């Protein structure tokens, strides 16, 4: 019985951490954001898409074989300028 209780506590503590990395209420659908990137002249394929630090971090491959990294605001769907 004790191992089950310990496992339940660990699962319960990890759920809030997992839920924290989701886009905010009112965010644009990811499909809308990816469609706008797919429309770029140089787009070939997505390499990775990650929601982290309150932004989408998107990496895609270009026709020239390069990879581009962009950061997109989830609420507006616009690319953020790099600092």
N, CA and C atoms as a LAMMPS dump frame, in Angstrom:
ITEM: TIMESTEP
0
ITEM: NUMBER OF ATOMS
249
ITEM: BOX BOUNDS ff ff ff
-5.0000000000000000e+02 5.0000000000000000e+02
-5.0000000000000000e+02 5.0000000000000000e+02
-5.0000000000000000e+02 5.0000000000000000e+02
ITEM: ATOMS id mol type element x y z
1 1 1 N 0.828 -1.196 0
2 1 2 C 0 0 0
3 1 3 C 0.869 1.255 0
4 2 1 N 1.965 1.241 0.709
5 2 2 C 2.832 2.406 0.823
6 2 3 C 3.43 2.819 -0.536
7 3 1 N 3.946 1.889 -1.384
8 3 2 C 4.48 2.303 -2.691
9 3 3 C 3.417 2.979 -3.564
10 4 1 N 2.192 2.508 -3.462
11 4 2 C 1.111 3.114 -4.237
12 4 3 C 0.865 4.549 -3.785
13 5 1 N 0.916 4.792 -2.504
14 5 2 C 0.718 6.132 -1.957
15 5 3 C 1.84 7.06 -2.413
16 6 1 N 3.067 6.583 -2.369
17 6 2 C 4.213 7.387 -2.805
18 6 3 C 4.079 7.729 -4.283
19 7 1 N 3.694 6.753 -5.093
20 7 2 C 3.509 6.995 -6.534
21 7 3 C 2.406 8.02 -6.772
22 8 1 N 1.325 7.937 -6.032
23 8 2 C 0.219 8.882 -6.195
24 8 3 C 0.645 10.298 -5.837
25 9 1 N 1.468 10.444 -4.814
26 9 2 C 1.953 11.764 -4.417
27 9 3 C 2.839 12.35 -5.506
28 10 1 N 3.747 11.553 -6.069
29 10 2 C 4.62 12.043 -7.139
30 10 3 C 3.825 12.457 -8.364
31 11 1 N 2.84 11.671 -8.743
32 11 2 C 2 12.013 -9.894
33 11 3 C 1.232 13.294 -9.604
34 12 1 N 0.681 13.41 -8.427
35 12 2 C -0.068 14.607 -8.058
36 12 3 C 0.772 15.857 -8.064
37 13 1 N 2.021 15.753 -7.664
38 13 2 C 2.907 16.915 -7.649
39 13 3 C 3.399 17.287 -9.045
40 14 1 N 3.46 16.336 -9.946
41 14 2 C 3.981 16.627 -11.28
42 14 3 C 2.925 17.196 -12.216
43 15 1 N 1.667 16.981 -11.963
44 15 2 C 0.607 17.467 -12.852
45 15 3 C 0.61 18.985 -12.982
46 16 1 N 0.721 19.772 -11.914
47 16 2 C 0.751 21.227 -12.092
48 16 3 C 1.935 21.694 -12.932
49 17 1 N 3.057 21.032 -12.842
50 17 2 C 4.218 21.419 -13.637
51 17 3 C 3.951 21.183 -15.11
52 18 1 N 3.274 20.106 -15.44
53 18 2 C 2.956 19.822 -16.834
54 18 3 C 1.926 20.811 -17.371
55 19 1 N 0.975 21.183 -16.577
56 19 2 C -0.085 22.081 -17.012
57 19 3 C 0.409 23.512 -17.196
58 20 1 N 1.542 23.867 -16.607
59 20 2 C 2.048 25.23 -16.691
60 20 3 C 2.593 25.565 -18.074
61 21 1 N 2.998 24.573 -18.853
62 21 2 C 3.566 24.817 -20.17
63 21 3 C 2.534 24.66 -21.276
64 22 1 N 1.438 25.346 -21.145
65 22 2 C 0.411 25.366 -22.186
66 22 3 C 0.149 26.816 -22.564
67 23 1 N -0.229 27.059 -23.81
68 23 2 C -0.513 28.442 -24.226
69 23 3 C -1.625 29.056 -23.38
70 24 1 N -1.611 30.371 -23.248
71 24 2 C -2.613 31.038 -22.418
72 24 3 C -3.999 31.011 -23.055
73 25 1 N -4.981 31.277 -22.24
74 25 2 C -6.363 31.394 -22.724
75 25 3 C -6.411 32.47 -23.802
76 26 1 N -7.054 32.198 -24.904
77 26 2 C -7.174 33.179 -25.978
78 26 3 C -6.052 33.112 -27.005
79 27 1 N -5.154 32.142 -26.862
80 27 2 C -4.056 31.996 -27.828
81 27 3 C -4.604 31.57 -29.188
82 28 1 N -3.922 31.985 -30.221
83 28 2 C -4.313 31.569 -31.578
84 28 3 C -4.071 30.069 -31.709
85 29 1 N -4.893 29.387 -32.501
86 29 2 C -4.664 27.953 -32.709
87 29 3 C -3.301 27.719 -33.369
88 30 1 N -2.621 26.684 -32.937
89 30 2 C -1.316 26.371 -33.506
90 30 3 C -1.434 26.111 -35.011
91 31 1 N -2.539 25.539 -35.445
92 31 2 C -2.731 25.283 -36.877
93 31 3 C -2.735 26.584 -37.676
94 32 1 N -3.259 27.646 -37.116
95 32 2 C -3.275 28.947 -37.78
96 32 3 C -1.847 29.51 -37.892
97 33 1 N -1.08 29.34 -36.835
98 33 2 C 0.298 29.831 -36.826
99 33 3 C 1.143 29.049 -37.82
100 34 1 N 1.007 27.731 -37.819
101 34 2 C 1.813 26.922 -38.739
102 34 3 C 1.42 27.153 -40.191
103 35 1 N 0.152 27.412 -40.457
104 35 2 C -0.286 27.693 -41.825
105 35 3 C 0.389 28.946 -42.36
106 36 1 N 0.53 29.972 -41.523
107 36 2 C 1.183 31.204 -41.979
108 36 3 C 2.672 30.976 -42.253
109 37 1 N 3.302 30.088 -41.503
110 37 2 C 4.715 29.784 -41.749
111 37 3 C 4.868 28.939 -43.005
112 38 1 N 3.957 28.003 -43.207
113 38 2 C 3.996 27.164 -44.409
114 38 3 C 3.832 27.984 -45.683
115 39 1 N 3.21 29.139 -45.586
116 39 2 C 2.99 29.996 -46.75
117 39 3 C 4.241 30.776 -47.165
118 40 1 N 5.281 30.744 -46.37
119 40 2 C 6.512 31.461 -46.71
120 40 3 C 7.15 30.836 -47.954
121 41 1 N 7.765 31.688 -48.766
122 41 2 C 8.389 31.222 -50.01
123 41 3 C 9.5 30.212 -49.776
124 42 1 N 10.231 30.35 -48.671
125 42 2 C 11.384 29.485 -48.437
126 42 3 C 11.069 28.232 -47.626
127 43 1 N 9.815 28.048 -47.202
128 43 2 C 9.444 26.938 -46.316
129 43 3 C 9.475 25.594 -47.043
130 44 1 N 10.055 24.577 -46.359
131 44 2 C 10.013 23.199 -46.855
132 44 3 C 9.329 22.291 -45.834
133 45 1 N 9.832 22.298 -44.571
134 45 2 C 9.236 21.435 -43.552
135 45 3 C 9.579 21.942 -42.157
136 46 1 N 8.75 21.514 -41.202
137 46 2 C 9.013 21.852 -39.808
138 46 3 C 10.024 20.865 -39.242
139 47 1 N 10.93 21.382 -38.439
140 47 2 C 11.898 20.55 -37.732
141 47 3 C 11.409 20.343 -36.3
142 48 1 N 10.968 21.425 -35.653
143 48 2 C 10.433 21.308 -34.292
144 48 3 C 9.531 22.493 -33.973
145 49 1 N 8.567 22.227 -33.103
146 49 2 C 7.675 23.267 -32.585
147 49 3 C 7.547 23.006 -31.096
148 50 1 N 7.825 24.043 -30.305
149 50 2 C 7.822 23.883 -28.853
150 50 3 C 7.201 25.126 -28.224
151 51 1 N 6.356 24.918 -27.222
152 51 2 C 5.842 26.042 -26.454
153 51 3 C 6.633 26.09 -25.161
154 52 1 N 7.391 27.176 -24.977
155 52 2 C 8.248 27.296 -23.805
156 52 3 C 8.498 28.771 -23.538
157 53 1 N 8.571 29.14 -22.273
158 53 2 C 8.837 30.525 -21.88
159 53 3 C 7.818 31.494 -22.469
160 54 1 N 6.56 31.062 -22.53
161 54 2 C 5.431 31.879 -22.987
162 54 3 C 5.468 32.239 -24.468
163 55 1 N 6.207 31.497 -25.278
164 55 2 C 6.245 31.706 -26.732
165 55 3 C 6.346 30.356 -27.435
166 56 1 N 5.973 30.341 -28.724
167 56 2 C 6.241 29.176 -29.56
168 56 3 C 7.631 29.346 -30.137
169 57 1 N 8.463 28.328 -29.986
170 57 2 C 9.788 28.31 -30.591
171 57 3 C 9.705 27.318 -31.747
172 58 1 N 9.843 27.85 -32.952
173 58 2 C 9.616 27.05 -34.149
174 58 3 C 10.892 27.014 -34.988
175 59 1 N 11.244 25.83 -35.403
176 59 2 C 12.397 25.644 -36.286
177 59 3 C 11.876 24.99 -37.562
178 60 1 N 12.242 25.583 -38.713
179 60 2 C 11.819 24.979 -39.973
180 60 3 C 12.976 24.964 -40.97
181 61 1 N 12.839 24.084 -41.952
182 61 2 C 13.864 23.914 -42.98
183 61 3 C 13.462 24.724 -44.215
184 62 1 N 14.481 25.334 -44.853
185 62 2 C 14.234 26.157 -46.04
186 62 3 C 14.602 25.391 -47.311
187 63 1 N 14.21 25.957 -48.443
188 63 2 C 14.528 25.35 -49.742
189 63 3 C 16.031 25.232 -49.957
190 64 1 N 16.791 26.144 -49.399
191 64 2 C 18.24 26.119 -49.525
192 64 3 C 18.912 25.118 -48.599
193 65 1 N 18.132 24.426 -47.771
194 65 2 C 18.672 23.435 -46.864
195 65 3 C 19.038 23.978 -45.492
196 66 1 N 18.868 25.276 -45.292
197 66 2 C 19.15 25.876 -43.982
198 66 3 C 17.994 25.605 -43.024
199 67 1 N 18.263 25.849 -41.752
200 67 2 C 17.199 25.795 -40.752
201 67 3 C 17.047 27.177 -40.151
202 68 1 N 15.81 27.61 -40.023
203 68 2 C 15.507 28.918 -39.434
204 68 3 C 14.796 28.715 -38.111
205 69 1 N 15.141 29.552 -37.148
206 69 2 C 14.486 29.562 -35.841
207 69 3 C 13.687 30.843 -35.733
208 70 1 N 12.432 30.706 -35.367
209 70 2 C 11.607 31.885 -35.136
210 70 3 C 10.879 31.722 -33.806
211 71 1 N 10.512 32.839 -33.225
212 71 2 C 9.772 32.879 -31.972
213 71 3 C 8.456 33.59 -32.264
214 72 1 N 7.35 32.946 -31.9
215 72 2 C 6.027 33.479 -32.226
216 72 3 C 5.218 33.703 -30.956
217 73 1 N 4.618 34.875 -30.859
218 73 2 C 3.732 35.196 -29.746
219 73 3 C 2.447 34.385 -29.904
220 74 1 N 2.028 33.616 -28.893
221 74 2 C 0.836 32.782 -29.031
222 74 3 C -0.472 33.559 -29.105
223 75 1 N -0.512 34.755 -28.547
224 75 2 C -1.76 35.533 -28.552
225 75 3 C -1.979 36.246 -29.887
226 76 1 N -0.946 36.877 -30.409
227 76 2 C -1.101 37.627 -31.663
228 76 3 C -0.778 36.782 -32.889
229 77 1 N 0.033 35.745 -32.711
230 77 2 C 0.448 34.921 -33.845
231 77 3 C 1.553 35.539 -34.665
232 78 1 N 2.114 36.64 -34.175
233 78 2 C 3.169 37.324 -34.924
234 78 3 C 4.556 36.92 -34.42
235 79 1 N 5.514 37.023 -35.334
236 79 2 C 6.887 36.704 -34.991
237 79 3 C 7.428 37.786 -34.085
238 80 1 N 8.101 37.357 -33.02
239 80 2 C 8.708 38.32 -32.096
240 80 3 C 10.106 38.645 -32.576
241 81 1 N 10.483 39.868 -32.378
242 81 2 C 11.844 40.292 -32.737
243 81 3 C 12.83 39.722 -31.741
244 82 1 N 14.001 39.342 -32.243
245 82 2 C 15.046 38.858 -31.349
246 82 3 C 15.741 40.038 -30.707
247 83 1 N 16.093 39.88 -29.44
248 83 2 C 16.774 40.963 -28.72
249 83 3 C 18.221 41.052 -29.131
